[in-house]
C-alpha cells in the first residue's frame, strides 16, 4: 500500500470553506486502486494535510496528473498561502479496529 501526503498552509480566512469543500465529491476516489483518504486541518494554524491511500504505487502514480490539476484549481481559488508539498510513502503498517 502507498500513501500520497499533501501538506499546505491555508489562508486563514478560507480554512472553514476548505474543510467544507473536502466533504464534497472527489472524482479521484473512483480511480482504480483508491483505498481511502483523510483530510486533516489545523483550524488555528491554518495547516492542511490530505493523506490518500492506494493499493499499488502504479495506481497512485496514475492519478498524479489528476491530483495536481485539483491542487492547481484550489490554488487559483486563493485557498493556499503556500505551495502544496506532495510526498509519496510506502505504508508499512496500518492498524484497523478489532
KEMIKOL-563709 format. One record per atom (N, C-alpha, C, O): residue number from 1; residue in one letter; chain; atom name; x negated, y, z negated. Coordinates in nm, 3 decimals, always signed. Each point is the difference from the previous one (the first is absolute). Last residue first. Layout:
residues N
{nr NUM; rest a; kette A; atom CA; east X; north Y; up Z}
...
END
This chain:
residues 98
{nr 98; rest x; kette A; atom N; east +1.041; north -0.362; up -1.598}
{nr 98; rest x; kette A; atom CA; east +0.028; north -0.144; up -0.011}
{nr 98; rest x; kette A; atom C; east +0.148; north -0.026; up -0.003}
{nr 98; rest x; kette A; atom O; east +0.042; north -0.115; up -0.009}
{nr 97; rest x; kette A; atom N; east -0.316; north +0.532; up +0.264}
{nr 97; rest x; kette A; atom CA; east +0.063; north -0.040; up -0.126}
{nr 97; rest x; kette A; atom C; east +0.032; north -0.149; up +0.002}
{nr 97; rest x; kette A; atom O; east +0.021; north -0.059; up +0.106}
{nr 96; rest x; kette A; atom N; east -0.441; north +0.229; up +0.174}
{nr 96; rest x; kette A; atom CA; east +0.145; north +0.010; up +0.009}
{nr 96; rest x; kette A; atom C; east +0.061; north -0.041; up -0.133}
{nr 96; rest x; kette A; atom O; east -0.061; north -0.078; up -0.074}
{nr 95; rest x; kette A; atom N; east -0.448; north +0.254; up +0.280}
{nr 95; rest x; kette A; atom CA; east +0.077; north -0.066; up -0.105}
{nr 95; rest x; kette A; atom C; east +0.147; north +0.025; up +0.023}
{nr 95; rest x; kette A; atom O; east +0.042; north +0.114; up +0.017}
{nr 94; rest x; kette A; atom N; east -0.522; north -0.129; up +0.283}
{nr 94; rest x; kette A; atom CA; east +0.131; north +0.067; up -0.011}
{nr 94; rest x; kette A; atom C; east +0.080; north -0.078; up -0.103}
{nr 94; rest x; kette A; atom O; east +0.020; north -0.121; up +0.015}
{nr 93; rest x; kette A; atom N; east -0.560; north +0.165; up +0.213}
{nr 93; rest x; kette A; atom CA; east +0.088; north -0.048; up -0.106}
{nr 93; rest x; kette A; atom C; east +0.127; north +0.082; up +0.000}
{nr 93; rest x; kette A; atom O; east -0.005; north +0.123; up +0.008}
{nr 92; rest x; kette A; atom N; east -0.329; north -0.055; up +0.315}
{nr 92; rest x; kette A; atom CA; east -0.058; north -0.122; up -0.053}
{nr 92; rest x; kette A; atom C; east +0.082; north -0.059; up -0.114}
{nr 92; rest x; kette A; atom O; east -0.021; north -0.114; up -0.042}
{nr 91; rest x; kette A; atom N; east +0.053; north +0.453; up +0.501}
{nr 91; rest x; kette A; atom CA; east +0.065; north -0.028; up -0.129}
{nr 91; rest x; kette A; atom C; east -0.054; north -0.132; up -0.050}
{nr 91; rest x; kette A; atom O; east +0.019; north -0.104; up +0.064}
{nr 90; rest x; kette A; atom N; east -0.257; north +0.477; up +0.267}
{nr 90; rest x; kette A; atom CA; east +0.048; north -0.138; up -0.008}
{nr 90; rest x; kette A; atom C; east +0.061; north -0.017; up -0.139}
{nr 90; rest x; kette A; atom O; east -0.060; north +0.039; up -0.100}
{nr 89; rest x; kette A; atom N; east +0.038; north +0.445; up +0.356}
{nr 89; rest x; kette A; atom CA; east -0.057; north -0.091; up -0.099}
{nr 89; rest x; kette A; atom C; east +0.051; north -0.141; up +0.024}
{nr 89; rest x; kette A; atom O; east +0.111; north -0.019; up +0.049}
{nr 88; rest x; kette A; atom N; east -0.158; north +0.555; up +0.195}
{nr 88; rest x; kette A; atom CA; east +0.051; north -0.137; up +0.005}
{nr 88; rest x; kette A; atom C; east -0.075; north -0.086; up -0.101}
{nr 88; rest x; kette A; atom O; east -0.122; north +0.007; up -0.012}
{nr 87; rest x; kette A; atom N; east +0.247; north +0.555; up +0.072}
{nr 87; rest x; kette A; atom CA; east -0.100; north -0.104; up -0.024}
{nr 87; rest x; kette A; atom C; east +0.068; north -0.136; up +0.005}
{nr 87; rest x; kette A; atom O; east +0.114; north -0.015; up -0.045}
{nr 86; rest x; kette A; atom N; east -0.048; north +0.589; up +0.140}
{nr 86; rest x; kette A; atom CA; east +0.056; north -0.133; up +0.022}
{nr 86; rest x; kette A; atom C; east -0.113; north -0.102; up -0.012}
{nr 86; rest x; kette A; atom O; east -0.103; north +0.010; up +0.065}
{nr 85; rest x; kette A; atom N; east +0.246; north +0.535; up -0.191}
{nr 85; rest x; kette A; atom CA; east -0.111; north -0.095; up +0.004}
{nr 85; rest x; kette A; atom C; east +0.061; north -0.140; up +0.009}
{nr 85; rest x; kette A; atom O; east +0.079; north -0.039; up -0.086}
{nr 84; rest x; kette A; atom N; east +0.112; north +0.567; up +0.219}
{nr 84; rest x; kette A; atom CA; east +0.016; north -0.132; up -0.060}
{nr 84; rest x; kette A; atom C; east -0.126; north -0.084; up +0.016}
{nr 84; rest x; kette A; atom O; east -0.067; north +0.005; up +0.103}
{nr 83; rest x; kette A; atom N; east +0.063; north +0.538; up -0.134}
{nr 83; rest x; kette A; atom CA; east +0.010; north -0.107; up +0.099}
{nr 83; rest x; kette A; atom C; east +0.014; north -0.135; up -0.071}
{nr 83; rest x; kette A; atom O; east -0.071; north -0.026; up -0.097}
{nr 82; rest x; kette A; atom N; east +0.263; north +0.463; up -0.146}
{nr 82; rest x; kette A; atom CA; east -0.131; north -0.049; up +0.044}
{nr 82; rest x; kette A; atom C; east +0.022; north -0.107; up +0.105}
{nr 82; rest x; kette A; atom O; east +0.112; north -0.046; up +0.021}
{nr 81; rest x; kette A; atom N; east +0.252; north +0.261; up -0.212}
{nr 81; rest x; kette A; atom CA; east -0.093; north +0.106; up -0.034}
{nr 81; rest x; kette A; atom C; east -0.143; north -0.038; up +0.039}
{nr 81; rest x; kette A; atom O; east -0.090; north +0.083; up -0.002}
{nr 80; rest x; kette A; atom N; east +0.609; north -0.244; up +0.197}
{nr 80; rest x; kette A; atom CA; east -0.132; north -0.030; up -0.056}
{nr 80; rest x; kette A; atom C; east -0.079; north +0.126; up -0.031}
{nr 80; rest x; kette A; atom O; east +0.004; north +0.098; up +0.075}
{nr 79; rest x; kette A; atom N; east +0.439; north -0.094; up +0.129}
{nr 79; rest x; kette A; atom CA; east +0.010; north -0.076; up -0.125}
{nr 79; rest x; kette A; atom C; east -0.135; north -0.012; up -0.069}
{nr 79; rest x; kette A; atom O; east -0.007; north +0.000; up -0.123}
{nr 78; rest x; kette A; atom N; east +0.167; north +0.211; up +0.562}
{nr 78; rest x; kette A; atom CA; east -0.051; north +0.077; up -0.111}
{nr 78; rest x; kette A; atom C; east +0.004; north -0.069; up -0.134}
{nr 78; rest x; kette A; atom O; east -0.009; north +0.065; up -0.104}
{nr 77; rest x; kette A; atom N; east +0.121; north -0.210; up +0.575}
{nr 77; rest x; kette A; atom CA; east +0.111; north +0.049; up -0.081}
{nr 77; rest x; kette A; atom C; east -0.045; north +0.075; up -0.125}
{nr 77; rest x; kette A; atom O; east +0.083; north +0.047; up -0.077}
{nr 76; rest x; kette A; atom N; east -0.388; north -0.265; up +0.375}
{nr 76; rest x; kette A; atom CA; east +0.060; north +0.112; up +0.073}
{nr 76; rest x; kette A; atom C; east +0.115; north +0.062; up -0.078}
{nr 76; rest x; kette A; atom O; east +0.031; north +0.118; up +0.017}
{nr 75; rest x; kette A; atom N; east -0.229; north -0.505; up -0.192}
{nr 75; rest x; kette A; atom CA; east -0.094; north +0.112; up -0.008}
{nr 75; rest x; kette A; atom C; east +0.056; north +0.122; up +0.071}
{nr 75; rest x; kette A; atom O; east -0.011; north +0.112; up -0.050}
{nr 74; rest x; kette A; atom N; east +0.250; north -0.516; up +0.077}
{nr 74; rest x; kette A; atom CA; east +0.013; north +0.060; up -0.132}
{nr 74; rest x; kette A; atom C; east -0.094; north +0.120; up -0.015}
{nr 74; rest x; kette A; atom O; east +0.036; north +0.100; up -0.063}
{nr 73; rest x; kette A; atom N; east -0.061; north -0.348; up +0.462}
{nr 73; rest x; kette A; atom CA; east +0.131; north +0.066; up -0.010}
{nr 73; rest x; kette A; atom C; east +0.015; north +0.070; up -0.135}
{nr 73; rest x; kette A; atom O; east +0.047; north +0.114; up -0.006}
{nr 72; rest x; kette A; atom N; east -0.431; north -0.379; up +0.069}
{nr 72; rest x; kette A; atom CA; east -0.008; north +0.122; up +0.080}
{nr 72; rest x; kette A; atom C; east +0.131; north +0.078; up -0.005}
{nr 72; rest x; kette A; atom O; east -0.001; north +0.123; up -0.009}
{nr 71; rest x; kette A; atom N; east -0.016; north -0.548; up -0.192}
{nr 71; rest x; kette A; atom CA; east -0.077; north +0.097; up -0.078}
{nr 71; rest x; kette A; atom C; east -0.009; north +0.133; up +0.073}
{nr 71; rest x; kette A; atom O; east +0.011; north +0.106; up -0.061}
{nr 70; rest x; kette A; atom N; east +0.188; north -0.462; up +0.290}
{nr 70; rest x; kette A; atom CA; east +0.085; north +0.043; up -0.111}
{nr 70; rest x; kette A; atom C; east -0.070; north +0.104; up -0.087}
{nr 70; rest x; kette A; atom O; east +0.062; north +0.097; up -0.042}
{nr 69; rest x; kette A; atom N; east -0.309; north -0.298; up +0.386}
{nr 69; rest x; kette A; atom CA; east +0.102; north +0.089; up +0.057}
{nr 69; rest x; kette A; atom C; east +0.093; north +0.051; up -0.109}
{nr 69; rest x; kette A; atom O; east +0.038; north +0.117; up +0.001}
{nr 68; rest x; kette A; atom N; east -0.360; north -0.441; up -0.121}
{nr 68; rest x; kette A; atom CA; east -0.062; north +0.130; up +0.025}
{nr 68; rest x; kette A; atom C; east +0.101; north +0.099; up +0.058}
{nr 68; rest x; kette A; atom O; east -0.002; north +0.118; up -0.037}
{nr 67; rest x; kette A; atom N; east +0.144; north -0.563; up -0.019}
{nr 67; rest x; kette A; atom CA; east -0.024; north +0.063; up -0.130}
{nr 67; rest x; kette A; atom C; east -0.057; north +0.140; up +0.017}
{nr 67; rest x; kette A; atom O; east +0.045; north +0.095; up -0.064}
{nr 66; rest x; kette A; atom N; east +0.007; north -0.356; up +0.447}
{nr 66; rest x; kette A; atom CA; east +0.131; north +0.037; up -0.052}
{nr 66; rest x; kette A; atom C; east -0.015; north +0.072; up -0.134}
{nr 66; rest x; kette A; atom O; east +0.068; north +0.100; up -0.025}
{nr 65; rest x; kette A; atom N; east -0.454; north -0.283; up +0.215}
{nr 65; rest x; kette A; atom CA; east +0.045; north +0.115; up +0.078}
{nr 65; rest x; kette A; atom C; east +0.136; north +0.050; up -0.049}
{nr 65; rest x; kette A; atom O; east +0.023; north +0.121; up -0.007}
{nr 64; rest x; kette A; atom N; east -0.203; north -0.518; up -0.195}
{nr 64; rest x; kette A; atom CA; east -0.080; north +0.120; up -0.030}
{nr 64; rest x; kette A; atom C; east +0.052; north +0.124; up +0.074}
{nr 64; rest x; kette A; atom O; east +0.013; north +0.106; up -0.060}
{nr 63; rest x; kette A; atom N; east +0.133; north -0.591; up +0.060}
{nr 63; rest x; kette A; atom CA; east +0.089; north +0.111; up -0.035}
{nr 63; rest x; kette A; atom C; east -0.076; north +0.130; up -0.030}
{nr 63; rest x; kette A; atom O; east +0.060; north +0.098; up -0.043}
{nr 62; rest x; kette A; atom N; east -0.274; north -0.517; up +0.150}
{nr 62; rest x; kette A; atom CA; east +0.094; north +0.021; up +0.111}
{nr 62; rest x; kette A; atom C; east +0.094; north +0.117; up -0.027}
{nr 62; rest x; kette A; atom O; east +0.061; north +0.053; up +0.093}
{nr 61; rest x; kette A; atom N; east -0.369; north -0.211; up -0.425}
{nr 61; rest x; kette A; atom CA; east -0.064; north +0.083; up +0.102}
{nr 61; rest x; kette A; atom C; east +0.092; north +0.028; up +0.118}
{nr 61; rest x; kette A; atom O; east -0.013; north +0.104; up +0.065}
{nr 60; rest x; kette A; atom N; east +0.169; north -0.395; up -0.405}
{nr 60; rest x; kette A; atom CA; east -0.022; north +0.134; up -0.055}
{nr 60; rest x; kette A; atom C; east -0.056; north +0.092; up +0.108}
{nr 60; rest x; kette A; atom O; east +0.051; north +0.109; up +0.023}
{nr 59; rest x; kette A; atom N; east -0.009; north -0.561; up +0.086}
{nr 59; rest x; kette A; atom CA; east +0.130; north +0.066; up -0.005}
{nr 59; rest x; kette A; atom C; east -0.012; north +0.142; up -0.055}
{nr 59; rest x; kette A; atom O; east +0.066; north +0.091; up +0.049}
{nr 58; rest x; kette A; atom N; east -0.457; north -0.352; up -0.046}
{nr 58; rest x; kette A; atom CA; east +0.043; north +0.028; up +0.138}
{nr 58; rest x; kette A; atom C; east +0.135; north +0.070; up +0.002}
{nr 58; rest x; kette A; atom O; east +0.019; north +0.095; up +0.076}
{nr 57; rest x; kette A; atom N; east -0.197; north -0.256; up -0.483}
{nr 57; rest x; kette A; atom CA; east -0.067; north +0.122; up +0.042}
{nr 57; rest x; kette A; atom C; east +0.044; north +0.038; up +0.141}
{nr 57; rest x; kette A; atom O; east +0.012; north +0.119; up +0.031}
{nr 56; rest x; kette A; atom N; east +0.332; north -0.403; up -0.324}
{nr 56; rest x; kette A; atom CA; east -0.132; north -0.017; up +0.061}
{nr 56; rest x; kette A; atom C; east -0.059; north +0.136; up +0.035}
{nr 56; rest x; kette A; atom O; east +0.073; north +0.099; up +0.015}
{nr 55; rest x; kette A; atom N; east +0.337; north -0.125; up -0.263}
{nr 55; rest x; kette A; atom CA; east -0.044; north -0.139; up -0.013}
{nr 55; rest x; kette A; atom C; east -0.139; north -0.024; up +0.058}
{nr 55; rest x; kette A; atom O; east -0.076; north -0.082; up -0.053}
{nr 54; rest x; kette A; atom N; east +0.248; north +0.551; up -0.176}
{nr 54; rest x; kette A; atom CA; east +0.010; north -0.071; up +0.127}
{nr 54; rest x; kette A; atom C; east -0.056; north -0.140; up -0.015}
{nr 54; rest x; kette A; atom O; east -0.094; north -0.022; up -0.077}
{nr 53; rest x; kette A; atom N; east +0.266; north +0.512; up -0.217}
{nr 53; rest x; kette A; atom CA; east -0.056; north -0.135; up -0.001}
{nr 53; rest x; kette A; atom C; east +0.031; north -0.072; up +0.131}
{nr 53; rest x; kette A; atom O; east +0.111; north +0.009; up +0.053}
{nr 52; rest x; kette A; atom N; east -0.169; north +0.531; up -0.269}
{nr 52; rest x; kette A; atom CA; east +0.074; north -0.090; up +0.088}
{nr 52; rest x; kette A; atom C; east -0.069; north -0.135; up +0.006}
{nr 52; rest x; kette A; atom O; east -0.123; north -0.007; up +0.012}
{nr 51; rest x; kette A; atom N; east +0.142; north +0.485; up -0.320}
{nr 51; rest x; kette A; atom CA; east -0.069; north -0.128; up +0.010}
{nr 51; rest x; kette A; atom C; east +0.090; north -0.091; up +0.083}
{nr 51; rest x; kette A; atom O; east +0.108; north -0.040; up -0.045}
{nr 50; rest x; kette A; atom N; east -0.171; north +0.601; up -0.062}
{nr 50; rest x; kette A; atom CA; east +0.083; north -0.108; up +0.054}
{nr 50; rest x; kette A; atom C; east -0.089; north -0.123; up +0.013}
{nr 50; rest x; kette A; atom O; east -0.109; north +0.006; up +0.057}
{nr 49; rest x; kette A; atom N; east +0.113; north +0.504; up -0.336}
{nr 49; rest x; kette A; atom CA; east -0.070; north -0.120; up +0.047}
{nr 49; rest x; kette A; atom C; east +0.103; north -0.099; up +0.053}
{nr 49; rest x; kette A; atom O; east +0.106; north -0.019; up -0.060}
{nr 48; rest x; kette A; atom N; east -0.197; north +0.579; up -0.129}
{nr 48; rest x; kette A; atom CA; east +0.086; north -0.106; up +0.052}
{nr 48; rest x; kette A; atom C; east -0.084; north -0.116; up +0.050}
{nr 48; rest x; kette A; atom O; east -0.111; north +0.018; up +0.049}
{nr 47; rest x; kette A; atom N; east +0.085; north +0.457; up -0.395}
{nr 47; rest x; kette A; atom CA; east -0.068; north -0.105; up +0.076}
{nr 47; rest x; kette A; atom C; east +0.102; north -0.105; up +0.044}
{nr 47; rest x; kette A; atom O; east +0.086; north -0.041; up -0.079}
{nr 46; rest x; kette A; atom N; east -0.018; north +0.451; up -0.204}
{nr 46; rest x; kette A; atom CA; east +0.023; north +0.006; up +0.143}
{nr 46; rest x; kette A; atom C; east -0.073; north -0.103; up +0.084}
{nr 46; rest x; kette A; atom O; east -0.010; north +0.015; up +0.122}
{nr 45; rest x; kette A; atom N; east +0.061; north +0.098; up -0.624}
{nr 45; rest x; kette A; atom CA; east -0.124; north +0.032; up +0.071}
{nr 45; rest x; kette A; atom C; east +0.014; north +0.008; up +0.150}
{nr 45; rest x; kette A; atom O; east -0.086; north +0.057; up +0.067}
{nr 44; rest x; kette A; atom N; east +0.467; north -0.158; up -0.348}
{nr 44; rest x; kette A; atom CA; east -0.071; north +0.112; up -0.065}
{nr 44; rest x; kette A; atom C; east -0.121; north +0.044; up +0.082}
{nr 44; rest x; kette A; atom O; east -0.019; north +0.120; up +0.023}
{nr 43; rest x; kette A; atom N; east +0.277; north -0.502; up +0.110}
{nr 43; rest x; kette A; atom CA; east +0.075; north +0.125; up +0.021}
{nr 43; rest x; kette A; atom C; east -0.069; north +0.121; up -0.062}
{nr 43; rest x; kette A; atom O; east +0.012; north +0.111; up +0.052}
{nr 42; rest x; kette A; atom N; east -0.179; north -0.584; up +0.148}
{nr 42; rest x; kette A; atom CA; east -0.024; north +0.073; up -0.124}
{nr 42; rest x; kette A; atom C; east +0.065; north +0.137; up +0.018}
{nr 42; rest x; kette A; atom O; east -0.058; north +0.089; up +0.063}
{nr 41; rest x; kette A; atom N; east +0.160; north -0.573; up +0.202}
{nr 41; rest x; kette A; atom CA; east -0.016; north +0.145; up -0.001}
{nr 41; rest x; kette A; atom C; east -0.024; north +0.048; up -0.142}
{nr 41; rest x; kette A; atom O; east +0.072; north -0.037; up -0.093}
{nr 40; rest x; kette A; atom N; east -0.041; north -0.430; up +0.456}
{nr 40; rest x; kette A; atom CA; east -0.029; north +0.050; up -0.134}
{nr 40; rest x; kette A; atom C; east -0.022; north +0.150; up +0.008}
{nr 40; rest x; kette A; atom O; east -0.071; north +0.048; up +0.088}
{nr 39; rest x; kette A; atom N; east +0.287; north -0.497; up +0.202}
{nr 39; rest x; kette A; atom CA; east -0.037; north +0.140; up +0.009}
{nr 39; rest x; kette A; atom C; east -0.013; north +0.052; up -0.143}
{nr 39; rest x; kette A; atom O; east +0.093; north -0.011; up -0.079}
{nr 38; rest x; kette A; atom N; east -0.115; north -0.502; up +0.334}
{nr 38; rest x; kette A; atom CA; east +0.035; north +0.081; up -0.116}
{nr 38; rest x; kette A; atom C; east -0.046; north +0.142; up +0.029}
{nr 38; rest x; kette A; atom O; east -0.109; north +0.021; up +0.054}
{nr 37; rest x; kette A; atom N; east +0.234; north -0.514; up +0.246}
{nr 37; rest x; kette A; atom CA; east -0.084; north +0.115; up -0.033}
{nr 37; rest x; kette A; atom C; east +0.052; north +0.068; up -0.126}
{nr 37; rest x; kette A; atom O; east +0.112; north -0.025; up -0.045}
{nr 36; rest x; kette A; atom N; east -0.091; north -0.470; up +0.392}
{nr 36; rest x; kette A; atom CA; east +0.052; north +0.094; up -0.100}
{nr 36; rest x; kette A; atom C; east -0.094; north +0.117; up -0.020}
{nr 36; rest x; kette A; atom O; east -0.114; north +0.000; up +0.045}
{nr 35; rest x; kette A; atom N; east +0.055; north -0.357; up +0.282}
{nr 35; rest x; kette A; atom CA; east +0.037; north -0.073; up -0.122}
{nr 35; rest x; kette A; atom C; east +0.047; north +0.091; up -0.112}
{nr 35; rest x; kette A; atom O; east +0.022; north -0.046; up -0.111}
{nr 34; rest x; kette A; atom N; east -0.119; north -0.017; up +0.692}
{nr 34; rest x; kette A; atom CA; east +0.023; north +0.094; up -0.110}
{nr 34; rest x; kette A; atom C; east +0.052; north -0.075; up -0.122}
{nr 34; rest x; kette A; atom O; east +0.093; north -0.080; up +0.011}
{nr 33; rest x; kette A; atom N; east -0.186; north -0.112; up +0.437}
{nr 33; rest x; kette A; atom CA; east -0.097; north -0.012; up -0.107}
{nr 33; rest x; kette A; atom C; east +0.019; north +0.093; up -0.117}
{nr 33; rest x; kette A; atom O; east -0.072; north -0.011; up -0.099}
{nr 32; rest x; kette A; atom N; east +0.285; north +0.145; up +0.567}
{nr 32; rest x; kette A; atom CA; east -0.047; north -0.135; up -0.035}
{nr 32; rest x; kette A; atom C; east -0.103; north +0.006; up -0.111}
{nr 32; rest x; kette A; atom O; east -0.092; north +0.082; up +0.004}
{nr 31; rest x; kette A; atom N; east +0.448; north +0.320; up +0.023}
{nr 31; rest x; kette A; atom CA; east -0.109; north -0.055; up +0.080}
{nr 31; rest x; kette A; atom C; east -0.043; north -0.137; up -0.052}
{nr 31; rest x; kette A; atom O; east +0.014; north -0.031; up -0.118}
{nr 30; rest x; kette A; atom N; east +0.316; north +0.351; up -0.066}
{nr 30; rest x; kette A; atom CA; east +0.054; north -0.106; up +0.086}
{nr 30; rest x; kette A; atom C; east -0.108; north -0.065; up +0.087}
{nr 30; rest x; kette A; atom O; east +0.030; north -0.088; up +0.081}
{nr 29; rest x; kette A; atom N; east -0.105; north +0.464; up -0.377}
{nr 29; rest x; kette A; atom CA; east +0.041; north -0.113; up -0.084}
{nr 29; rest x; kette A; atom C; east +0.057; north -0.116; up +0.081}
{nr 29; rest x; kette A; atom O; east +0.015; north -0.110; up -0.052}
{nr 28; rest x; kette A; atom N; east -0.138; north +0.539; up +0.237}
{nr 28; rest x; kette A; atom CA; east -0.116; north -0.087; up -0.018}
{nr 28; rest x; kette A; atom C; east +0.036; north -0.124; up -0.083}
{nr 28; rest x; kette A; atom O; east -0.067; north -0.103; up +0.009}
{nr 27; rest x; kette A; atom N; east +0.376; north +0.473; up +0.074}
{nr 27; rest x; kette A; atom CA; east -0.006; north -0.107; up +0.101}
{nr 27; rest x; kette A; atom C; east -0.117; north -0.095; up -0.018}
{nr 27; rest x; kette A; atom O; east +0.006; north -0.113; up +0.047}
{nr 26; rest x; kette A; atom N; east +0.278; north +0.391; up -0.419}
{nr 26; rest x; kette A; atom CA; east -0.133; north +0.010; up +0.061}
{nr 26; rest x; kette A; atom C; east -0.015; north -0.115; up +0.099}
{nr 26; rest x; kette A; atom O; east +0.000; north -0.116; up -0.041}
{nr 25; rest x; kette A; atom N; east +0.406; north +0.406; up -0.271}
{nr 25; rest x; kette A; atom CA; east -0.036; north -0.110; up +0.089}
{nr 25; rest x; kette A; atom C; east -0.137; north +0.026; up +0.063}
{nr 25; rest x; kette A; atom O; east -0.027; north +0.110; up +0.049}
{nr 24; rest x; kette A; atom N; east +0.120; north +0.127; up -0.525}
{nr 24; rest x; kette A; atom CA; east +0.069; north -0.015; up +0.128}
{nr 24; rest x; kette A; atom C; east -0.050; north -0.120; up +0.079}
{nr 24; rest x; kette A; atom O; east -0.089; north -0.074; up -0.042}
{nr 23; rest x; kette A; atom N; east -0.082; north +0.259; up -0.381}
{nr 23; rest x; kette A; atom CA; east +0.106; north -0.098; up -0.018}
{nr 23; rest x; kette A; atom C; east +0.078; north -0.025; up +0.129}
{nr 23; rest x; kette A; atom O; east +0.088; north -0.086; up +0.004}
{nr 22; rest x; kette A; atom N; east -0.434; north +0.414; up -0.049}
{nr 22; rest x; kette A; atom CA; east -0.062; north -0.133; up -0.010}
{nr 22; rest x; kette A; atom C; east +0.104; north -0.109; up -0.014}
{nr 22; rest x; kette A; atom O; east -0.027; north -0.116; up +0.027}
{nr 21; rest x; kette A; atom N; east +0.142; north +0.580; up -0.033}
{nr 21; rest x; kette A; atom CA; east -0.023; north -0.050; up +0.136}
{nr 21; rest x; kette A; atom C; east -0.057; north -0.140; up -0.003}
{nr 21; rest x; kette A; atom O; east +0.025; north -0.079; up +0.090}
{nr 20; rest x; kette A; atom N; east +0.034; north +0.309; up -0.499}
{nr 20; rest x; kette A; atom CA; east +0.129; north -0.036; up +0.059}
{nr 20; rest x; kette A; atom C; east -0.017; north -0.059; up +0.138}
{nr 20; rest x; kette A; atom O; east +0.069; north -0.096; up +0.036}
{nr 19; rest x; kette A; atom N; east -0.451; north +0.263; up -0.254}
{nr 19; rest x; kette A; atom CA; east +0.050; north -0.117; up -0.073}
{nr 19; rest x; kette A; atom C; east +0.133; north -0.047; up +0.058}
{nr 19; rest x; kette A; atom O; east +0.022; north -0.120; up +0.013}
{nr 18; rest x; kette A; atom N; east -0.202; north +0.518; up +0.156}
{nr 18; rest x; kette A; atom CA; east -0.080; north -0.115; up +0.043}
{nr 18; rest x; kette A; atom C; east +0.048; north -0.128; up -0.067}
{nr 18; rest x; kette A; atom O; east +0.012; north -0.104; up +0.065}
{nr 17; rest x; kette A; atom N; east +0.176; north +0.510; up -0.200}
{nr 17; rest x; kette A; atom CA; east +0.047; north -0.035; up +0.135}
{nr 17; rest x; kette A; atom C; east -0.075; north -0.121; up +0.053}
{nr 17; rest x; kette A; atom O; east +0.059; north -0.085; up +0.067}
{nr 16; rest x; kette A; atom N; east -0.202; north +0.261; up -0.478}
{nr 16; rest x; kette A; atom CA; east +0.132; north -0.063; up -0.014}
{nr 16; rest x; kette A; atom C; east +0.057; north -0.040; up +0.136}
{nr 16; rest x; kette A; atom O; east +0.059; north -0.107; up +0.012}
{nr 15; rest x; kette A; atom N; east -0.476; north +0.340; up -0.015}
{nr 15; rest x; kette A; atom CA; east -0.011; north -0.131; up -0.066}
{nr 15; rest x; kette A; atom C; east +0.136; north -0.069; up -0.009}
{nr 15; rest x; kette A; atom O; east +0.011; north -0.118; up +0.033}
{nr 14; rest x; kette A; atom N; east -0.156; north +0.568; up +0.150}
{nr 14; rest x; kette A; atom CA; east +0.064; north -0.103; up +0.083}
{nr 14; rest x; kette A; atom C; east +0.002; north -0.137; up -0.067}
{nr 14; rest x; kette A; atom O; east +0.044; north -0.097; up +0.062}
{nr 13; rest x; kette A; atom N; east -0.249; north +0.506; up -0.241}
{nr 13; rest x; kette A; atom CA; east +0.139; north +0.036; up +0.027}
{nr 13; rest x; kette A; atom C; east +0.072; north -0.102; up +0.087}
{nr 13; rest x; kette A; atom O; east +0.120; north +0.013; up +0.024}
{nr 12; rest x; kette A; atom N; east -0.588; north -0.059; up -0.135}
{nr 12; rest x; kette A; atom CA; east +0.085; north -0.017; up -0.119}
{nr 12; rest x; kette A; atom C; east +0.146; north +0.035; up +0.026}
{nr 12; rest x; kette A; atom O; east +0.088; north -0.059; up -0.062}
{nr 11; rest x; kette A; atom N; east -0.428; north -0.147; up +0.421}
{nr 11; rest x; kette A; atom CA; east +0.035; north +0.135; up -0.042}
{nr 11; rest x; kette A; atom C; east +0.101; north -0.012; up -0.114}
{nr 11; rest x; kette A; atom O; east +0.101; north -0.069; up +0.014}
{nr 10; rest x; kette A; atom N; east -0.439; north -0.338; up +0.048}
{nr 10; rest x; kette A; atom CA; east +0.123; north +0.058; up +0.053}
{nr 10; rest x; kette A; atom C; east +0.010; north +0.146; up -0.041}
{nr 10; rest x; kette A; atom O; east -0.053; north +0.041; up -0.103}
{nr 9; rest x; kette A; atom N; east -0.357; north -0.423; up +0.186}
{nr 9; rest x; kette A; atom CA; east +0.047; north +0.105; up -0.090}
{nr 9; rest x; kette A; atom C; east +0.119; north +0.067; up +0.067}
{nr 9; rest x; kette A; atom O; east -0.008; north +0.043; up +0.114}
{nr 8; rest x; kette A; atom N; east -0.154; north -0.567; up -0.037}
{nr 8; rest x; kette A; atom CA; east +0.003; north +0.137; up +0.050}
{nr 8; rest x; kette A; atom C; east +0.042; north +0.094; up -0.113}
{nr 8; rest x; kette A; atom O; east +0.075; north -0.037; up -0.090}
{nr 7; rest x; kette A; atom N; east -0.198; north -0.521; up +0.266}
{nr 7; rest x; kette A; atom CA; east +0.004; north +0.095; up -0.111}
{nr 7; rest x; kette A; atom C; east -0.007; north +0.141; up +0.056}
{nr 7; rest x; kette A; atom O; east -0.076; north +0.027; up +0.093}
{nr 6; rest x; kette A; atom N; east +0.168; north -0.580; up +0.054}
{nr 6; rest x; kette A; atom CA; east -0.008; north +0.138; up +0.047}
{nr 6; rest x; kette A; atom C; east +0.017; north +0.092; up -0.119}
{nr 6; rest x; kette A; atom O; east +0.099; north -0.007; up -0.072}
{nr 5; rest x; kette A; atom N; east -0.213; north -0.540; up +0.199}
{nr 5; rest x; kette A; atom CA; east +0.025; north +0.096; up -0.107}
{nr 5; rest x; kette A; atom C; east -0.023; north +0.140; up +0.057}
{nr 5; rest x; kette A; atom O; east -0.110; north +0.033; up +0.046}
{nr 4; rest x; kette A; atom N; east +0.205; north -0.573; up +0.113}
{nr 4; rest x; kette A; atom CA; east -0.040; north +0.131; up +0.052}
{nr 4; rest x; kette A; atom C; east +0.042; north +0.100; up -0.109}
{nr 4; rest x; kette A; atom O; east +0.117; north +0.011; up -0.035}
{nr 3; rest x; kette A; atom N; east -0.222; north -0.567; up +0.013}
{nr 3; rest x; kette A; atom CA; east +0.073; north +0.120; up -0.040}
{nr 3; rest x; kette A; atom C; east -0.058; north +0.122; up +0.070}
{nr 3; rest x; kette A; atom O; east -0.122; north +0.017; up +0.008}
{nr 2; rest x; kette A; atom N; east +0.156; north -0.606; up +0.041}
{nr 2; rest x; kette A; atom CA; east -0.074; north +0.125; up +0.011}
{nr 2; rest x; kette A; atom C; east +0.088; north +0.117; up -0.039}
{nr 2; rest x; kette A; atom O; east +0.123; north -0.005; up +0.016}
{nr 1; rest x; kette A; atom N; east -0.181; north -0.585; up -0.050}
{nr 1; rest x; kette A; atom CA; east +0.085; north +0.117; up +0.000}
{nr 1; rest x; kette A; atom C; east -0.090; north +0.124; up +0.000}
{nr 1; rest x; kette A; atom O; east -0.110; north -0.002; up -0.054}
END
